[in-house]
């Protein structure tokens, strides 16, 4: 038997959990998905991903029970692929989408921007678009097009409000939302997929992060639509709302990330005085 240190993603309590030495060898994809039930470590339930070297790759809170990474989750992912679209080739995505590009597309989507990908490789671009539609399905709506550089130049005025990307180059970003200092959480999302050896588990982790960003920001948007509540809101108060509803204490940087989504995707007017941080108050 091997002992693995597993830490709760909600309260950070940890304990050593015993598993069979051959447990990961029996996992069809080399990733063992462990259900950590309430009482095993703390009062929270979550899942842990353990690789073939008995290293914990991630721990996540989910609102569903994972029965089999090979059968249940993989089939669900295939079912989510839009009708008529080619199956997403994850290895192709990992080889051809740098972290910065993936992060920029996520940020553009989270902030409600329409996006154009400049490319002459229609085969690759279609896979890229299908990948983002799959990862964002059920949460954020994505408006993304692919076209050649020549087509964009000829119709540039028509796409004046679009975010335009050509590989690593940012061709058009009118609102300067892709400043590298701002694209932090989105880079973290991209890293969790790109750094994961197993593409299916990487996609599950990525979709969990997207789901969390959507639900947390939607909760804040619904709260901040009330002008009276805005008047008494501080960063601590908003963090408490998320903590009470989702049992997770988010850091202030993540709150600012959520507020950006509230303002730009959900179109809720949030008063800003010398920046979001000052409006929200000091923790």
C-alpha positions in Angstrom: 0.0 0.0 0.0 1.1 3.5 -0.8 0.3 6.7 1.2 -0.5 9.9 -0.7 -0.8 13.3 0.8 -4.1 14.8 -0.3 -5.1 18.4 0.5 -8.7 19.7 0.5 -9.1 22.4 -2.2 -11.7 24.2 0.1 -10.2 24.3 3.6 -6.6 23.1 2.9 -6.8 20.4 5.5 -4.7 17.4 4.5 -4.1 13.8 5.3 -2.4 10.7 4.0 -4.7 8.4 2.1 -3.7 4.8 1.5 -4.1 3.3 -2.0 -3.0 0.1 -3.7 0.5 0.2 -5.3 -1.2 -1.0 -8.5 -4.2 1.3 -8.4 -3.0 3.6 -11.2 -1.8 0.7 -13.4 -5.4 -0.5 -13.5 -6.6 3.0 -14.6 -7.1 2.8 -18.4 -5.6 6.2 -19.1 -3.0 6.2 -16.4 -4.9 8.7 -14.2 -6.7 7.5 -11.1 -9.7 9.5 -10.1 -10.3 9.3 -6.3 -13.6 10.2 -4.7 -12.7 11.9 -1.4 -15.9 11.7 0.7 -16.8 14.0 3.6 -15.2 12.7 6.7 -12.1 11.2 5.1 -10.0 14.3 5.5 -12.5 17.1 6.5 -16.2 17.9 6.1 -15.8 18.5 2.3 -16.2 16.1 -0.6 -14.0 16.4 -3.7 -12.1 14.4 -6.2 -8.4 13.9 -6.6 -6.4 13.1 -9.8 -3.4 10.9 -9.2 -1.0 10.0 -11.9 1.0 6.8 -12.5 3.8 8.0 -10.3 1.4 8.5 -7.4 1.6 12.2 -7.7 -1.5 14.2 -7.0 -2.1 16.3 -10.2 -5.1 18.2 -8.9 -8.0 18.3 -6.4 -11.4 19.7 -7.5 -14.8 20.4 -6.0 -17.4 19.1 -8.4 -21.2 18.9 -8.4 -21.2 15.5 -10.1 -19.8 12.0 -9.2 -17.1 10.7 -11.6 -17.6 7.0 -12.0 -15.0 6.3 -14.6 -12.6 8.7 -16.4 -12.4 6.3 -19.3 -16.1 5.5 -19.8 -18.3 8.1 -18.1 -16.3 11.4 -18.5 -14.8 10.6 -21.9 -18.2 9.7 -23.3 -19.7 12.9 -21.8 -17.0 14.9 -23.6 -17.7 13.2 -26.9 -21.4 13.9 -26.4 -20.7 17.6 -26.0 -19.1 17.9 -29.4 -21.4 20.0 -31.7 -23.4 17.9 -34.2 -21.6 17.6 -37.5 -18.3 18.8 -36.1 -15.2 16.7 -36.3 -14.0 15.1 -33.0 -11.5 17.4 -31.4 -7.9 16.2 -31.7 -6.4 17.2 -28.4 -2.8 16.4 -29.3 -3.2 18.7 -32.3 -4.5 21.5 -30.0 -1.6 21.1 -27.6 1.0 21.2 -30.3 -0.5 24.2 -32.1 -2.0 26.5 -29.5 0.5 28.3 -27.3 -0.5 29.1 -23.7 -0.6 32.8 -24.5 -3.0 32.3 -27.4 -5.3 30.0 -25.5 -5.4 32.5 -22.6 -6.1 35.4 -24.9 -9.1 33.6 -26.5 -10.4 32.7 -23.0 -10.1 36.3 -21.8 -11.8 37.7 -24.9 -14.7 35.3 -24.4 -15.0 36.0 -20.7 -15.2 39.7 -21.4 -17.8 39.2 -24.1 -15.7 40.0 -27.1 -16.2 38.7 -30.6 -13.0 37.1 -31.9 -11.3 36.5 -35.3 -8.5 34.0 -35.8 -6.4 34.9 -38.8 -5.2 31.7 -40.5 -4.8 30.1 -43.9 -5.0 26.6 -42.3 -8.7 25.9 -42.3 -8.3 22.3 -41.0 -6.3 23.4 -37.9 -8.5 26.4 -37.3 -11.7 24.4 -37.3 -10.2 22.1 -34.7 -9.3 25.1 -32.6 -12.8 26.6 -32.8 -14.4 23.3 -32.0 -12.1 22.9 -29.0 -13.2 26.3 -27.5 -16.9 25.6 -28.3 -16.5 22.4 -26.4 -14.7 23.8 -23.4 -17.1 26.7 -23.0 -20.3 24.8 -23.8 -23.1 25.3 -21.2 -21.3 28.3 -19.7 -19.9 31.2 -21.8 -21.2 32.0 -25.3 -18.3 32.3 -27.7 -18.4 34.3 -31.0 -15.4 33.2 -32.9 -14.6 33.3 -36.7 -11.7 32.2 -38.8 -10.6 34.0 -42.0 -7.5 34.7 -44.1 -5.4 37.8 -43.6 -6.5 39.0 -47.0 -10.2 38.7 -46.2 -9.7 40.6 -42.9 -7.9 43.4 -44.7 -10.6 43.8 -47.3 -13.4 43.9 -44.6 -11.5 45.5 -41.8 -14.1 48.2 -41.1 -16.8 45.5 -40.7 -14.8 43.9 -37.8 -13.8 47.1 -36.0 -15.1 45.8 -32.6 -13.6 42.4 -32.9 -10.5 41.0 -31.1 -8.2 39.8 -33.9 -5.4 37.3 -33.3 -2.9 35.8 -35.7 -1.0 33.0 -33.9 0.9 34.8 -31.1 0.4 38.2 -32.6 -2.4 40.5 -31.4 -3.6 42.3 -34.6 -6.5 44.2 -33.0 -7.4 44.9 -29.4 -9.2 48.2 -29.2 -9.9 48.0 -25.4 -6.4 46.8 -24.5 -7.8 43.8 -22.6 -4.9 41.5 -23.5 -2.3 43.3 -21.4 -0.1 40.4 -20.1 -0.5 41.8 -16.6 -4.3 41.3 -16.8 -4.3 37.9 -18.4 -3.4 35.9 -15.3 -6.3 33.6 -14.4 -6.8 32.8 -18.0 -3.1 31.7 -18.3 -3.7 29.5 -15.3 -6.6 27.9 -17.0 -4.6 27.2 -20.1 -1.7 25.8 -18.1 -3.9 23.3 -16.4 -4.9 21.9 -19.7 -1.6 22.1 -21.6 0.5 20.8 -18.7 -1.8 17.8 -18.1 -0.3 14.6 -19.6 -3.7 13.1 -20.1 -5.9 15.2 -22.4 -9.2 13.9 -21.1 -8.4 14.7 -17.5 -6.9 18.0 -18.6 -10.2 18.9 -20.3 -12.2 17.9 -17.2 -10.0 20.1 -15.1 -10.3 23.0 -17.6 -14.1 22.8 -17.8 -14.3 22.8 -14.0 -12.3 26.0 -13.9 -14.5 27.6 -16.6 -17.7 26.4 -14.8 -16.5 28.0 -11.5 -15.6 31.3 -13.2 -19.1 31.4 -14.8 -21.1 30.5 -11.8 -19.2 32.7 -9.3 -19.3 35.7 -11.6 -23.0 35.1 -12.4 -23.7 35.0 -8.6 -22.0 38.4 -8.2 -23.7 39.9 -11.2 -27.1 39.0 -9.8 -26.2 40.5 -6.5 -24.7 43.7 -7.9 -27.7 44.4 -10.1 -29.3 45.8 -6.9 -28.2 49.5 -6.6 -28.7 49.4 -2.8 -26.4 46.4 -2.4 -23.7 48.0 -4.5 -23.6 50.9 -2.0 -22.6 48.7 0.9 -20.4 46.3 -1.0 -16.7 45.8 -0.1 -14.3 43.2 -1.4 -14.6 41.3 1.9 -18.4 41.3 1.6 -18.3 39.9 -2.0 -15.8 37.3 -1.1 -18.0 36.3 1.8 -20.9 35.8 -0.6 -18.9 33.4 -2.7 -17.6 31.6 0.4 -21.1 31.2 1.9 -22.6 29.9 -1.4 -19.8 27.8 -2.8 -17.8 27.0 0.3 -14.6 28.4 -1.1 -12.6 31.5 0.0 -11.4 33.2 -3.1 -8.3 35.5 -3.1 -8.7 39.2 -4.0 -7.0 38.8 -7.4 -9.6 36.2 -8.4 -12.4 38.6 -7.2 -11.0 41.3 -9.6 -11.1 38.7 -12.4 -14.7 37.9 -11.6 -15.7 41.6 -11.4 -14.2 42.0 -15.0 -16.6 39.3 -16.1 -19.5 40.8 -14.3 -19.0 44.2 -16.0 -18.1 43.0 -19.5 -19.9 39.7 -20.0 -23.0 40.1 -17.8 -23.1 43.9 -18.6 -23.7 44.9 -15.0 -22.6 48.5 -14.2 -20.1 48.4 -11.3 -19.0 51.8 -10.0 -15.3 52.2 -10.4 -13.3 54.7 -8.3 -9.6 54.7 -9.1 -9.8 51.1 -10.2 -11.8 48.1 -9.1 -9.6 47.4 -6.1 -10.3 50.8 -4.6 -14.0 50.6 -5.3 -14.1 47.2 -3.5 -12.3 48.4 -0.5 -9.3 47.0 1.4 -9.5 43.4 2.7 
